[in-house]
Amino acid sequence: MGIVLAGPIALLFPGQGVQKPGMGKNLYDRYPAARRVFERAEEVLDMPVRKLCFEGPVEELNRTDVIQPCVMTVSWAAYEVWREAYGFEHVSVTAGHSLGEIASLAAAGSIPWETALLLVKERGRVMAEAAGEHVGMIAIVGLDESRVEAIREAASAHGRLWVANRNADVQFVLSGEMPAVQEAERLAVFPVLANASGEALRTVAALREELRQQMLRQVDWARTMVSMRAMKVRTVVELGPGRVLASLAAKHIPGVDTWNAEELFVDFAGPTTA
């Protein structure tokens, strides 16, 4: 394909959460190897995989028992295109996130990919059945593992709650019964307010979308100030040169106390909060 990749190369397979209508369509349209994967997947799974992946609707695609075989199919289509285009001379390792681990096992030849498809379909069915209708998930970003575990333990008084994913040292996903998830969300201070909407970013998908669109969308700082006013913020500290944002906060939030960090750090003797 004209692109030179430096080895060693790792092949990674994603898990649940990457799904969106239209996924895999470019692969299907451009590469016969991908088309063969989609067609065979529909035969093996007895599901309208192409329609679900390419058209959705998103409510259907987001069902756990649908997401998992569909993501597996798209991943395997990409794998087959990779195999034909680049081969495995410089591939040294493979790994997958959650359900993606099953795809990585198939890629390594540990299990046939058609068996992997059926396994993922059953995995999704069992997980959907176990979850029921009253469960949820929350992404916690910016807190270390000990703090996340403390939040999980406290929130577990409201229902069952587990650490589902540890994606990085300061990025975790908790899942469980909705009252416990809601309590964990309350405890997992503090939220990030989005530039465009002013709303709190509380899921991995929301964070990813915010970063993807960050340079393309208008910054609506007024919405951020509206959210802070609704949160009854009493003090604003601007961490950086100047007082531009502190001054804007003073215009939007009646009675707010505004500071620049350098003003607070002069003769610093320790923090005091009301």
C-alpha positions as CSV (number, residue, x, y, z in Angstrom):
1,M,0.0,0.0,0.0
2,G,3.0,2.3,-0.2
3,I,3.3,2.8,3.6
4,V,6.4,1.5,5.4
5,L,5.8,0.5,9.0
6,A,8.6,0.0,11.5
7,G,8.6,-3.2,13.4
8,P,8.2,-4.8,15.8
9,I,4.4,-4.4,15.2
10,A,1.6,-5.0,17.7
11,L,-1.9,-5.8,16.3
12,L,-4.7,-4.5,18.7
13,F,-8.4,-5.4,18.7
14,P,-10.9,-3.1,20.4
15,G,-13.7,-4.0,22.7
16,Q,-17.2,-2.8,23.4
17,G,-17.7,1.0,23.2
18,V,-16.2,1.7,19.8
19,Q,-19.4,0.8,17.9
20,K,-21.2,3.3,15.7
21,P,-23.4,3.1,12.6
22,G,-21.2,3.0,9.5
23,M,-18.4,1.0,11.1
24,G,-16.7,-1.3,8.6
25,K,-18.4,0.2,5.6
26,N,-15.3,1.6,4.0
27,L,-13.5,-1.7,4.4
28,Y,-16.5,-3.5,2.9
29,D,-16.7,-1.2,-0.1
30,R,-13.0,-1.2,-0.9
31,Y,-11.7,-4.7,-0.2
32,P,-13.0,-8.1,-1.3
33,A,-11.3,-9.7,1.8
34,A,-13.5,-7.6,4.0
35,R,-16.6,-8.4,2.0
36,R,-16.0,-12.1,2.4
37,V,-15.7,-11.7,6.2
38,F,-19.1,-9.8,6.5
39,E,-20.8,-12.3,4.2
40,R,-19.5,-15.3,6.2
41,A,-20.3,-13.7,9.5
42,E,-23.9,-13.3,8.5
43,E,-24.0,-17.0,7.7
44,V,-22.3,-18.1,10.9
45,L,-24.2,-15.7,13.2
46,D,-27.6,-15.7,11.5
47,M,-27.7,-12.0,12.0
48,P,-28.0,-9.0,9.6
49,V,-24.5,-7.9,10.4
50,R,-24.0,-5.6,7.5
51,K,-27.3,-3.7,8.1
52,L,-26.5,-3.4,11.9
53,C,-22.9,-2.2,11.3
54,F,-23.6,0.1,8.4
55,E,-27.0,1.5,9.2
56,G,-27.8,0.8,12.9
57,P,-30.0,2.1,14.3
58,V,-27.8,3.1,17.2
59,E,-30.3,1.9,19.8
60,E,-30.1,-1.6,18.3
61,L,-26.3,-1.5,17.8
62,N,-25.7,-0.5,21.4
63,R,-27.3,-3.7,22.7
64,T,-24.6,-5.9,24.3
65,D,-25.7,-9.0,22.4
66,V,-25.5,-7.1,19.1
67,I,-22.4,-4.9,19.8
68,Q,-20.1,-7.8,20.5
69,P,-20.5,-10.0,17.3
70,C,-20.6,-6.8,15.2
71,V,-17.4,-5.3,16.6
72,M,-15.8,-8.7,16.2
73,T,-16.8,-8.9,12.5
74,V,-15.4,-5.4,11.8
75,S,-12.2,-6.2,13.6
76,W,-11.8,-9.4,11.7
77,A,-12.5,-7.7,8.4
78,A,-9.7,-5.3,9.2
79,Y,-7.5,-8.2,10.1
80,E,-8.0,-10.0,6.8
81,V,-7.3,-6.8,4.9
82,W,-4.1,-6.4,6.9
83,R,-3.1,-10.0,6.3
84,E,-3.4,-9.5,2.5
85,A,-1.7,-6.1,2.4
86,Y,1.1,-6.4,4.9
87,G,1.4,-10.0,6.1
88,F,3.0,-10.9,9.5
89,E,6.7,-10.7,8.9
90,H,7.2,-7.8,11.4
91,V,4.2,-8.6,13.7
92,S,5.5,-9.6,17.1
93,V,2.5,-9.5,19.4
94,T,-1.3,-9.1,19.5
95,A,-3.7,-8.1,22.2
96,G,-7.4,-7.2,22.6
97,H,-9.4,-5.1,25.0
98,S,-12.1,-7.2,26.7
99,L,-14.1,-8.9,23.9
100,G,-11.2,-7.9,21.6
101,E,-9.1,-10.5,23.4
102,I,-11.1,-13.2,21.7
103,A,-10.3,-11.7,18.3
104,S,-6.6,-11.6,19.2
105,L,-6.7,-15.3,20.1
106,A,-8.2,-16.0,16.7
107,A,-5.5,-13.8,15.0
108,A,-2.8,-15.8,16.8
109,G,-4.4,-19.1,15.5
110,S,-5.5,-20.3,18.9
111,I,-9.1,-20.7,17.9
112,P,-10.8,-20.6,14.4
113,W,-12.3,-17.2,13.8
114,E,-15.7,-18.6,13.1
115,T,-15.6,-20.3,16.5
116,A,-14.6,-16.9,17.9
117,L,-17.6,-15.3,16.3
118,L,-20.0,-17.8,17.9
119,L,-18.2,-17.4,21.3
120,V,-18.5,-13.6,21.1
121,K,-22.2,-13.9,20.2
122,E,-22.9,-16.2,23.2
123,R,-20.7,-13.9,25.4
124,G,-22.9,-10.9,24.5
125,R,-26.1,-12.8,25.1
126,V,-25.0,-14.0,28.6
127,M,-23.8,-10.5,29.5
128,A,-27.0,-8.9,28.4
129,E,-29.1,-11.4,30.3
130,A,-27.0,-11.0,33.4
131,A,-27.1,-7.2,33.2
132,G,-30.8,-6.8,32.9
133,E,-32.3,-3.4,32.5
134,H,-31.1,-1.7,35.7
135,V,-27.4,-1.5,35.2
136,G,-25.0,1.2,34.1
137,M,-21.4,2.2,33.7
138,I,-19.3,5.2,34.6
139,A,-15.8,6.2,33.4
140,I,-13.6,7.8,36.0
141,V,-10.7,9.8,34.6
142,G,-8.0,11.5,36.6
143,L,-8.1,9.5,39.9
144,D,-5.7,6.9,40.9
145,E,-6.6,3.3,41.7
146,S,-6.8,3.7,45.5
147,R,-9.2,6.6,45.2
148,V,-11.4,4.7,42.6
149,E,-11.5,1.7,45.0
150,A,-12.6,3.9,47.8
151,I,-15.4,5.3,45.6
152,R,-16.4,1.8,44.6
153,E,-16.6,0.6,48.2
154,A,-18.6,3.6,49.3
155,A,-21.0,3.4,46.4
156,S,-21.5,-0.3,46.9
157,A,-23.7,0.5,49.8
158,H,-26.3,1.3,47.2
159,G,-25.9,-1.8,45.1
160,R,-23.4,-4.1,43.5
161,L,-20.5,-2.4,41.7
162,W,-17.3,-3.6,40.1
163,V,-14.2,-2.3,38.4
164,A,-14.9,-3.4,34.8
165,N,-11.9,-1.8,33.1
166,R,-8.5,-0.4,34.2
167,N,-7.5,1.3,31.0
168,A,-4.6,3.4,32.4
169,D,-3.2,4.4,35.8
170,V,-5.8,7.2,36.0
171,Q,-8.7,5.8,33.8
172,F,-11.1,3.3,35.1
173,V,-14.6,2.1,34.3
174,L,-17.0,1.0,37.0
175,S,-20.2,-1.0,36.2
176,G,-23.0,-2.4,38.2
177,E,-26.5,-1.6,39.5
178,M,-27.7,1.8,38.6
179,P,-28.1,3.3,42.2
180,A,-24.5,2.3,42.9
181,V,-23.3,3.8,39.6
182,Q,-25.2,7.0,40.3
183,E,-23.6,7.2,43.7
184,A,-20.1,6.6,42.3
185,E,-20.8,9.3,39.8
186,R,-21.6,11.7,42.6
187,L,-18.5,10.7,44.5
188,A,-16.1,10.8,41.6
189,V,-15.4,14.5,41.8
190,F,-14.6,16.5,39.9
191,P,-16.2,16.6,36.5
192,V,-14.8,18.2,33.4
193,L,-17.1,20.7,31.6
194,A,-17.1,20.5,27.8
195,N,-16.2,23.6,25.8
196,A,-19.0,23.2,23.3
197,S,-21.9,22.2,25.6
198,G,-20.9,23.2,29.1
199,E,-22.0,19.7,30.2
200,A,-20.0,17.4,32.4
201,L,-18.0,14.7,30.5
202,R,-18.6,11.5,32.4
203,T,-18.0,8.7,30.0
204,V,-15.0,7.5,27.9
205,A,-17.1,8.0,24.7
206,A,-17.9,11.6,25.7
207,L,-14.3,12.4,26.4
208,R,-13.2,10.8,23.1
209,E,-15.8,12.8,21.1
210,E,-14.9,16.0,22.9
211,L,-11.2,15.6,22.0
212,R,-12.1,14.6,18.4
213,Q,-14.2,17.7,17.9
214,Q,-12.2,20.1,20.0
215,M,-10.5,22.1,17.1
216,L,-13.6,21.9,14.9
217,R,-16.3,23.3,17.1
218,Q,-17.1,26.7,18.6
219,V,-16.0,27.3,22.2
220,D,-19.1,28.3,24.1
221,W,-17.6,29.4,27.4
222,A,-20.9,31.0,28.4
223,R,-22.4,27.5,28.7
224,T,-19.6,26.4,30.9
225,M,-20.2,29.4,33.2
226,V,-24.0,28.6,33.3
227,S,-23.1,25.1,34.5
228,M,-20.8,26.4,37.1
229,R,-23.5,28.8,38.3
230,A,-25.9,25.9,38.6
231,M,-23.3,24.0,40.6
232,K,-23.2,26.9,43.0
233,V,-19.5,27.5,42.6
234,R,-18.4,30.2,45.1
235,T,-14.7,30.5,44.2
236,V,-12.8,30.4,40.9
237,V,-9.1,30.0,40.8
238,E,-7.4,30.6,37.4
239,L,-4.3,28.4,37.0
240,G,-2.2,30.2,34.5
241,P,-1.1,33.7,33.5
242,G,-3.6,36.5,33.8
243,R,-7.2,36.8,35.0
244,V,-9.2,36.5,31.7
245,L,-11.3,33.5,32.8
246,A,-11.6,34.7,36.3
247,S,-13.0,38.0,35.0
248,L,-15.5,36.2,32.8
249,A,-16.6,34.1,35.8
250,A,-17.2,37.3,37.7
251,K,-19.6,38.5,34.9
252,H,-21.5,35.2,34.8
253,I,-21.6,34.0,38.4
254,P,-23.0,36.6,40.9
255,G,-20.9,37.0,44.0
256,V,-18.2,34.6,42.9
257,D,-14.8,35.1,44.5
258,T,-12.1,35.1,41.8
259,W,-8.3,34.5,42.1
260,N,-5.3,33.9,40.0
261,A,-3.1,31.1,41.4
262,E,0.0,33.4,41.6
263,E,-2.0,35.6,44.0
264,L,-2.6,32.6,46.3
265,F,0.9,31.3,46.1
266,V,2.6,34.4,47.5
267,D,3.9,33.7,51.0
268,F,2.2,30.3,50.7
269,A,1.7,28.7,54.1
270,G,-0.9,26.1,53.3
271,P,-4.4,25.9,51.9
272,T,-7.5,27.0,53.7
273,T,-11.0,26.1,52.5
274,A,-14.4,26.9,53.9
